[in-house]
Amino acid sequence: MTDAATPLVDVAQPAETPPSGEQTERSSRWAAWVFGAYVAAGLPLLVLGLGKFWWFFRDDWFFITDRDISYHGLIDDHNGHWSTVPVVAFRFLWSIFGLHTYAPYKASVVALHLVVVVCVRAVMRRYGVGPWLATVLAGVLVLFGAGREDILWAFQIGFTGSIALMYVQWVIADRDQAPIDRRDLLGVVCGILAVASSSPSIPIVAALSVTLLIRRGWRASVLHAAPPTAAYLLWSLLASPDRSSPWGSPPVSALFEWVENGLVSTVDDLTGHRWATVILALGVAAGTVLAVARPARPLPDDGPAPASDHRLVGFAFAARRRLRPVIGPIALFGATVLFILLAAQRAWIFGPAAASASRYIYAYAAFSMPLVAMAIQELARRWRPLAPLLALLLIIGVPYNIERFRDPVFGPAHHAHQRDLLLNVVRSPAMAHAPDDVRPDPDGFNSPGLTVGFFRWAEAHGKLPEITTPIPSVIEAELTIRLGLDQDQVTEISPCEPTTLTEFEPEVGTSFY
């Protein structure tokens, strides 16, 4: 295992002139500075540029209207996920900014996304990936529009935050044969906060446990995996989350389809072209095999082989020595597959296409990119030009991903309409006659607490922005209907009778089906 500061192969140097230590250090510093500047520019670019159009959306409202800082507000699950950390974050932001602006909410999830990117690069460097190759491949994730939900949607503070905190724990914990110290305690705290944010952390806890068992021994593995696992089990006992699927368990064939579609869609979304997907997938598979098959080299802290004639003991020692330089990226890829299988337990009924949802693709890419980088680096050992050639397959996907931020369904037009509609509820003349429990936008994915009563309360407490321009005529007409009709779902519909009326004045309380 080569130290992170001295890459195994520096793709920035020509093959015929091996770099000196000073050249390598200078190259590493420049790569780090370039990467840092790019990541820093990503925050305003995503918040004020590519994601400027995004506004409060669907699950955001649950944390605004239906949750508070009470026992049940903090402990209750959200769709089966432990969500204490994002609830606290949302309540804090709501107390300061209300609905005046979405930018601080959005900036929070973008910042967590950038933490993920920085940690992904750190893991790459720890496993011998050259500084410039790590900069390019991790940099691809900064503008990964295919995963836009986890980058721009504030509700995903929980989902993206869970990945970010778990990755921070990984960077702290994954130190080859290092003794346990105070840094490990900080990593454990991050792990507990990660599982208290959302469920993507669960597969990474498993992957980290295996990695530390190989690289630092069983004590470090138990120290970092046991507290988050125990915390999650205790929360499950207290909250009794409903994780069951109304459609039952998925068949084995559905699980295979989910894994296949999830992995293929991830590489498709990274490259933007199917031909590039095929080439990159073959390259990663070949590079991974070569990395695992490379003859194991004894490291200074390996110690002598165990004094035992038992073949199993000798095999375990040799396998551990061989896996130590590669186990992290491989375990993270295993976490990708495990994550897909867990997601399929509740959503398999929607078909394998659901495995490529934006919020899932982001997690797959974040978990898998260290393996992609390690495999490309391994191929570069044999033939140096392969590194820039395979990295180019990911670079050409960046323009495609920038365009993906403009979701064709929930893009700028949708968010602008939602903002105009809901911020003008209290300004509509129809508001005077609307009961508190009327839902101005009864979308089944919106919080049931998003009601006229909520907007009356928000106005009274200064949570709404002051709007001085007239209500757009289209919005005023739409609100007249939305506030005049209490839309609800029904399970039984009485037989309908046809009518020839073109104008009528129904009495209050009349129901239409």
MARVEXLO-69921 format. One record per residue (C-alpha): x, y, z; residue in three letters. Coordinates in steps of 0.001 Angstrom, whole numbers, plus 500000, padded with zeros to 6 digits. Layout:
XYZALA/...
***
This chain:
500000500000500000MET/501513503319498943THR/500941506390501066ASP/498319508826499751ALA/500961511493499192ALA/502966509259496841THR/500697507821494157PRO/501467504450492627LEU/501126505931489153VAL/501016509642488450ASP/499263509896485095VAL/500501513447484677ALA/504094512222484155GLN/505461510615480960PRO/506226506903481273ALA/509868507176480196GLU/510829509692482919THR/509796508522486373PRO/508908511497488568PRO/511162512469491416SER/509805512772494947GLY/509797516551494706GLU/507981516491491360GLN/505399514079492722THR/504806516243495792GLU/504441519365493651ARG/502037517581491301SER/500016516341494258SER/499747519847495722ARG/498655521352492413TRP/496039518652491925ALA/494693519276495440ALA/494517523049494876TRP/492759522638491536VAL/490295520201493061PHE/489656522484496042GLY/488998525478493791ALA/486630523436491620TYR/484684522161494638VAL/484491525658496139ALA/483111527010492849ALA/480565524192492844GLY/478590525646495771LEU/477487528923494118PRO/477297527257490704LEU/474801524681491946LEU/472823526903494348VAL/472601530070492256LEU/473180528682488778GLY/472162525178487723LEU/469771524752490666GLY/468435528283490868LYS/464948527179489810PHE/464457524583492602TRP/461871525464495286TRP/460093523661498155PHE/459023520289496808PHE/456868517434498087ARG/458592515823501115ASP/460070519191502135ASP/456616520076503437TRP/456484517107505823PHE/459425518489507806PHE/457911521994507735ILE/454231521351508493THR/454111517961510246ASP/457276517708512374ARG/458546519615515411ASP/461210519292518102ILE/459204516913520267SER/459760513249521095TYR/457578511966518266HIS/458647514779515962GLY/462242513623516291LEU/461836509853516681ILE/459043508950514259ASP/460212507487510961ASP/459657509013507539HIS/458783506297505020ASN/460681503806507154GLY/463797505991507538HIS/465276507346510764TRP/465154511112510139SER/466111512852513392THR/469067514798511947VAL/467243516187508867PRO/464216517119511024VAL/466466519159513323VAL/468173520769510314ALA/464852521687508700PHE/463355523081511893ARG/466466525237512383PHE/466344526589508824LEU/462574527114509029TRP/462911529117512246SER/465305531550510527ILE/464222531708506874PHE/460616530455506735GLY/459433530507503108LEU/461275533734502296HIS/463930531890500315THR/464830528322499422TYR/468528529100498924ALA/469745528252502479PRO/467867524935502439TYR/469335524129499033LYS/472829525281500035ALA/472769522808502936SER/472252519771500741VAL/474696521073498114VAL/477352521477500826ALA/476780517891501972LEU/477053516732498362HIS/480436518450498078LEU/481570516754501302VAL/480741513432499620VAL/482829514404496586VAL/485817515413498736VAL/485644512156500696CYS/485387510086497509VAL/488635511663496297ARG/490268511040499682ALA/489362507342499475VAL/490743507177495932MET/494058508672497042ARG/494256506333500016ARG/494119503377497652TYR/496947504598495452GLY/495091506552492772VAL/497244509349491334GLY/496398512941492322PRO/495283514129488898TRP/493305511004488079LEU/491561511254491471ALA/490858514942490850THR/489273514268487450VAL/487167511266488484LEU/485919512744491760ALA/485339516046489965GLY/482925514316487602VAL/480551513916490554LEU/480398517649491321VAL/478032518323488391LEU/476411514889488342PHE/472989515997487114GLY/471687512442486906ALA/471681512522490729GLY/470113516004490901ARG/467574515099493601GLU/470337514374496132ASP/472174517563495119ILE/469408520208494918LEU/466417518898496865TRP/466675520111500471ALA/464671517165501788PHE/467624514992500755GLN/469653516585503548ILE/468888513262505193GLY/469817511000502281PHE/472905512911501104THR/473842513768504685GLY/473773510102505605SER/476225509307502788ILE/478421512320503644ALA/478663511509507364LEU/479348507854506666MET/482068508780504191TYR/483648511093506785VAL/483697508170509203GLN/485259506037506461TRP/488069508538505819VAL/488768508756509557ILE/488633505004510173ALA/490247503473507083ASP/493885503777508158ARG/496003500740507397ASP/496986498961510639GLN/496748502235512620ALA/496218501987516403PRO/492880503147517813ILE/492973506785518944ASP/490720509812519524ARG/490052510261515815ARG/488202506966515855ASP/485776508309518446LEU/484991511229516134LEU/484382508719513351GLY/481971506756515541VAL/479991509941516283VAL/479740510593512525CYS/478521507031512013GLY/475757507399514597ILE/474645510710513067LEU/474706509036509640ALA/472252506297510610VAL/470100508951512337ALA/469858510785509004SER/468603508102506608SER/469125504516505513SER/471884504726502824PRO/474400504555505678SER/473420500967506531ILE/475217499322503553PRO/478301501508504149ILE/478462500439507804VAL/478647496835506598ALA/481294497684503988ALA/483383499650506509LEU/483211496800509000SER/484633494357506455VAL/487289496837505332THR/488514497545508859LEU/488572493846509690LEU/491050493351506831ILE/493078496536507314ARG/493048497283511052ARG/491786494164512801GLY/488631493142514598TRP/488830495754517386ARG/488658498703514972ALA/485954496924512979SER/483757496421516055VAL/484447499929517375LEU/483255501628514191HIS/480387499297513270ALA/478829498351516600ALA/477706501793517938PRO/475887502903514738PRO/474320499448514445THR/473224499450518090ALA/471841502991517764ALA/469825502000514698TYR/468440498888516408LEU/467461500923519486LEU/465673503491517303TRP/463877500683515444SER/462674499354518801LEU/461414502784519895LEU/459897503961516603ALA/458657500632515189SER/459015501865511576PRO/456831500215508964ASP/459202498855506317ARG/456825496282504900SER/455748496450501297SER/452006496240500505PRO/452990494030497563TRP/454981491516499589GLY/458581490446499108SER/460130490760495640PRO/460803487611493610PRO/464438486706492983VAL/464068487616489305SER/463004491152490258ALA/466069491535492481LEU/468370490499489639PHE/466644492970487310GLU/467008495776489849TRP/470724495125490327VAL/471332494906486585GLU/469367498042485758ASN/470829499990488670GLY/474449499252487760LEU/474019499711484005VAL/472066502952484471SER/474784504320486752THR/477530503889484150VAL/475167505131481419ASP/474499508282483421ASP/478188508818484175LEU/479257508562480535THR/476133509720478698GLY/476750507215475869HIS/476077503469475748ARG/479255502707473762TRP/481289504497476430ALA/479440502505479092THR/480508499207477534VAL/484153500253477218ILE/484322501673480739LEU/482606498638482282ALA/485051496272480569LEU/487974498416481692GLY/486799498521485308VAL/486208494764485376ALA/489676494072483929ALA/491399496556486216GLY/489694495141489306THR/490759491590488434VAL/494340492745487879LEU/494368494651491182ALA/493169491622493139VAL/495457489221491266ALA/498588491340491691ARG/501169489443493757PRO/500837490398497399ALA/503762492393498716ARG/504589492233502446PRO/504148495534504218LEU/506259496714507182PRO/503399496266509637ASP/502338492831508402ASP/504386491014510998GLY/505603487446510593PRO/503342484758509222ALA/501419482954511986PRO/503284479992513451ALA/500804477338512442SER/500859474355510129ASP/497132474625509510HIS/496492475432505865ARG/493394477514506646LEU/495398479857508876VAL/498034480332506194GLY/495386480904503536PHE/493624483541505696ALA/496926485370506308PHE/497764485383502578ALA/494247486478501610ALA/494332489342504109ARG/497701490508502788ARG/496389490412499219ARG/493127492200499992LEU/494469495000502188ARG/495517497234499248PRO/492156496848497449VAL/489450495969499979ILE/487989499477500475GLY/486803500202496907PRO/485629496597496502ILE/483642496743499752ALA/482086500061498700LEU/480987498484495432PHE/479474495673497475GLY/477598498371499421ALA/476182499554496080THR/474709496128495349VAL/473407495796498904LEU/471801499233498684PHE/470006498261495461ILE/468692495079497072LEU/467424496994500101LEU/465729499642497945ALA/464040496919495916ALA/462312495481498996GLN/459651498212498936ARG/459771499556495369ALA/460210496415493270TRP/456567496506492161ILE/457301499610490066PHE/459605497571487840GLY/463384497584487305PRO/463221501089485806ALA/462595502390489343ALA/466139501295490240ALA/467429504185488126SER/465622506933490074ALA/467786510029490482SER/468122509686494274ARG/469345506086493855TYR/471723506752490968ILE/473540509337493086TYR/474202506775495829ALA/475338504121493336TYR/477812506529491740ALA/479142507798495082ALA/479726504250496336PHE/481214502886493085SER/483540505660491939MET/486515504596494138PRO/486477501178492463LEU/486346502792489011VAL/489357504942489906ALA/491351502068491394MET/490670499876488346ALA/491745502591485907ILE/494901503201487966GLN/495696499491487883GLU/495361499378484095LEU/497666502399483897ALA/500383500330485550ARG/500453498161482432ARG/499934500882479850TRP/499983504479481050ARG/497801506002478256PRO/494841503910479419LEU/494277506206482391ALA/493544509400480425PRO/491666507438477758LEU/489283505797480249LEU/488975508991482292ALA/487912510727479066LEU/484884508412478910LEU/483657510016482143LEU/484632513548481180ILE/482499513412478022ILE/479488512697480242GLY/479786516028482099VAL/477875518148479495PRO/475167515474479429TYR/474917515630483222ASN/474798519408483333ILE/471757519243481073GLU/470186516626483361ARG/469755519237486119PHE/466788520548484116ARG/464446517671484899ASP/461888517471482061PRO/459039516765484505VAL/459988518697487646PHE/462068521379485988GLY/461976525196486116PRO/458370525465484913ALA/457053523130487617HIS/458926524807490467HIS/458015528325489281ALA/454338527367489167HIS/454448525816492645GLN/456110528933494050ARG/453593531304492425ASP/450647529144493439LEU/451478528577497111LEU/452934531987497945LEU/449782533639496596ASN/447341531509498582VAL/446953534164501291VAL/446524536904498661ARG/443663535214496825SER/440178536745497338PRO/438873533176497672ALA/440976532770500814MET/438325534533502904ALA/435840531688502327HIS/438219528701502488ALA/438174526480505610PRO/441516525857507326ASP/441651522197506268ASP/441450522854502507VAL/444613521748500718ARG/445520524197497932PRO/447680521533496272ASP/446385518083497246PRO/449254516210495558ASP/449375512742497102GLY/453113513197497705PHE/452647516477499593ASN/452269516688503341SER/448637516569504568PRO/449555519564506721GLY/450017521797503673LEU/446646523505504170THR/445034526904504081VAL/445316526955507876GLY/449073526479507627PHE/449422529438505249PHE/447277531604507534ARG/449572530712510438TRP/452721531280508339ALA/451497534742507318GLU/450664535685510891ALA/454144534646512080HIS/456106536371509328GLY/457166533222507518LYS/455956534342504076LEU/457800536803501813PRO/456165540144501110GLU/454930540258497495ILE/453983543642496042THR/453287542670492432THR/449722541730491385PRO/448731538074491382ILE/449133536659487855PRO/445666536264486384SER/446200532577485639VAL/447261531904489250ILE/444311533916490619GLU/441869531902488511ALA/443486528635489544GLU/443368529555493235LEU/439675530457492948THR/439001526862491933ILE/441528525241494279ARG/440272527159497333LEU/436634526798496340GLY/436820523031495980LEU/438046520829498801ASP/439740518062496834GLN/440048514721498558ASP/440481511040497786GLN/437536508663498021VAL/437396504891498065THR/433815504468496782GLU/432086506492494101ILE/428293506616493807SER/426779506074490339PRO/427080509290488323CYS/424120510953486601GLU/424690512858483355PRO/423702516519483193THR/423127519012480394THR/423758522079482569LEU/426473524446481381THR/426162526893484288GLU/425102526188487850PHE/425622527479491399GLU/426073524514493746PRO/425378524910497441GLU/428214524769499937VAL/428954521149500818GLY/427939519694497440THR/430169516781496446SER/431301516007492905PHE/432915512724491861TYR/
***
